[in-house]
Amino acid sequence: MKLLTKTNQIYLTFSLVIYLLTALAFYQIIRLLIYDEVESRLKVERRDFETYVRKHNAWTSAPYFVENKIEVIPVSKRVPIREAFKDTLIENRYDGELIPFRQLTFYEPIHGVIHRVSIRKSLIQTYRLIEVISVAMVLFLGLLLLGMFWFQRKLSGRLWLPFYGTLARIKQFDLNNDTSLQLSKSEITEFNELNDVLQKMAAKMQQDYQSLKEFTENASHEMQTPLALINAKVEQLIQTEQLTETQTNWIESIYQASRRISRLNQGLLLLAKIENRQFSDTQSVDLSALLTEKLTDMEEVLSFKQLSINLQTTAPFAVQLPASLADSLVTNLVNNAIKHNQPNGRIELTSTADQLCLSNTGGQLISDPERLFERFKKESTGPDSVGLGLAIVRQICDSYGLHIAYRETGGIHEFCISHVLT
Amino acid sequence: MKVLVVEDEQGLAESITDYMVKDGYICETAATFRDAEEKIHLYTYDCVIVDLTLPDGNGFQIIETLKRLIATTGVIIISARNALEDKLKGLEIGSDDYLTKPFHLSELNARVKSLLRRRQFGGHTEIRFQEIVVVPHTRKVFVNGQLTTLSRKEYDLLLYFLSNVDVALTKASIAEHLWGDNIDSADSFDMVYSHIKNLRRKLLEKGAADYVQSIYGIGYKFCQP
């Protein structure tokens, strides 16, 4: 949820509750005031009534007393003599409508007989008053609420504008690019501070990245020549006739170690180059055809390892890749499928327009499948593996809008490449 | 045969020349761009092995000059740079082969030989070793005059051996020669073994002597028994 939506939501809920409570309190106060008013008028009428009765010792419905306004009923039984206010509904004799009244009941002796006297006052006008006031109040409060809400939104939208600007810039920021992170100044100190910190961080990251990039490349390149020298000298040494068995073993170890460093070096250099996007000549490559070709090339290796191939290429799987990287991707995948296979195993290639899957039989995975694509993550402990193959595959996929997934079901290891939907 | 090695790393240049001289080549070295330029202007070489990164210049320029002077000289690039663009550019301006450092001397040797064969005789020359005759342009092998059918890899293996007679070849260099740089596992050594076994059997069947000698821990050597 967006920050603005969230604050607005909280604000709106809070205001609504407050306004409702206010409206309720307001309603109660008005009601109380009206009742107080009606009741004091009823009391005045009671005094008038008592004065009249005391004077005449009798009661007649005077013509100005409209019916229902005063009701006098003799009560024979003894009742507790006390007065009480109550709300009542009385039927209008003209249209039979029930009309709210406030009623004051008290007991008064007339001619020695106790009479129950009820004086009523219609609440019809006051109810209308309450209604009108309530409606007006709800209307105004609602308008106020909407107004505040609108204002709040406008205001915070404006206030947070630099923040969203910064966010957009950071999203666009590319470490590979030479352009540094440029953030615009705002009036708000906190945002300026945030921008300063971000700019410094980005500059530092860029610098570190650049130096690391240069270092890897230079180091890799500079290492190749001495390695070539070691290899050449060892090869010359091998030609010497009088080598003892121990010496041969030593030489063999040196030779293998130097070749391993060289492979490692080449792998790392390739990774660095892909990361730095030094390959620019992307072209449309049919990976499924390339994989098929590579598998055919490896025919002898496959028959030596007694592996059978099953190709199910229903449609070509076209990707945009530089040719050399496509080759590297395919080679690493095939090598992986061969290397981690078992005797009499299978390699299966299935391709559709959306997905390309290469699966192979093989033993149980020892390590975490999640970490399979990491650098130097080796399944076998053999000296022949430098653990960069799948990392290279992953790096190529990540850099060129492809998604690679690994799945293992019942001893079948499957690598699937699909396009990343944008 | 005259070969010029243009390489600034002294030790590597020495190793290459030593290896070549043993095979009967006349080798010269140039450690700098200027040296190399001077030499190619003064003398004629059958093959030039060039490193691309030189302290005072670029190997590409040497190749360009060379091709302008004598177009028939074979050129092999040796470089630590393995970018495809470099390889393509090298081949485009007239080099015949491209080897990425580090490489096997035996591989370089095999490539030089094959290059010279192609350059000088159009591949129409036979390679002879005792009773074995290989006709490269038809890819045919004769032992004691009888045609011997070899698989593609066995043929490549034999040619590799014949390019490096009397030289100890490591299993790794054989594997890489046969399957390229990418085949790099313990398994490939087993495959080398099985191919050698087959080649040996086929040669012996036609009455050839057993020339393949295995060297403990290292690899194989093709030589007089």
Boltz contact constraints between the chains, C-beta under 6 A:
constraints:
  - contact:
      token1: [A, 221]
      token2: [B, 80]
      max_distance: 6.0
  - contact:
      token1: [A, 224]
      token2: [B, 80]
      max_distance: 6.0
  - contact:
      token1: [A, 224]
      token2: [B, 101]
      max_distance: 6.0
  - contact:
      token1: [A, 225]
      token2: [B, 9]
      max_distance: 6.0
  - contact:
      token1: [A, 225]
      token2: [B, 80]
      max_distance: 6.0
  - contact:
      token1: [A, 227]
      token2: [B, 102]
      max_distance: 6.0
  - contact:
      token1: [A, 228]
      token2: [B, 12]
      max_distance: 6.0
  - contact:
      token1: [A, 228]
      token2: [B, 101]
      max_distance: 6.0
  - contact:
      token1: [A, 228]
      token2: [B, 102]
      max_distance: 6.0
  - contact:
      token1: [A, 229]
      token2: [B, 9]
      max_distance: 6.0
  - contact:
      token1: [A, 229]
      token2: [B, 11]
      max_distance: 6.0
  - contact:
      token1: [A, 229]
      token2: [B, 12]
      max_distance: 6.0
  - contact:
      token1: [A, 231]
      token2: [B, 102]
      max_distance: 6.0
  - contact:
      token1: [A, 232]
      token2: [B, 12]
      max_distance: 6.0
  - contact:
      token1: [A, 232]
      token2: [B, 15]
      max_distance: 6.0
  - contact:
      token1: [A, 232]
      token2: [B, 105]
      max_distance: 6.0
  - contact:
      token1: [A, 233]
      token2: [B, 15]
      max_distance: 6.0
  - contact:
      token1: [A, 235]
      token2: [B, 105]
      max_distance: 6.0
  - contact:
      token1: [A, 236]
      token2: [B, 15]
      max_distance: 6.0
  - contact:
      token1: [A, 238]
      token2: [B, 168]
      max_distance: 6.0
  - contact:
      token1: [A, 238]
      token2: [B, 218]
      max_distance: 6.0
  - contact:
      token1: [A, 239]
      token2: [B, 168]
      max_distance: 6.0
  - contact:
      token1: [A, 248]
      token2: [B, 217]
      max_distance: 6.0
  - contact:
      token1: [A, 249]
      token2: [B, 217]
      max_distance: 6.0
  - contact:
      token1: [A, 252]
      token2: [B, 217]
      max_distance: 6.0
  - contact:
      token1: [A, 262]
      token2: [B, 102]
      max_distance: 6.0
  - contact:
      token1: [A, 300]
      token2: [B, 153]
      max_distance: 6.0
  - contact:
      token1: [A, 304]
      token2: [B, 191]
      max_distance: 6.0
  - contact:
      token1: [A, 324]
      token2: [B, 84]
      max_distance: 6.0
  - contact:
      token1: [A, 331]
      token2: [B, 182]
      max_distance: 6.0
  - contact:
      token1: [A, 339]
      token2: [B, 185]
      max_distance: 6.0
  - contact:
      token1: [A, 382]
      token2: [B, 186]
      max_distance: 6.0
  - contact:
      token1: [A, 384]
      token2: [B, 185]
      max_distance: 6.0
  - contact:
      token1: [A, 384]
      token2: [B, 186]
      max_distance: 6.0
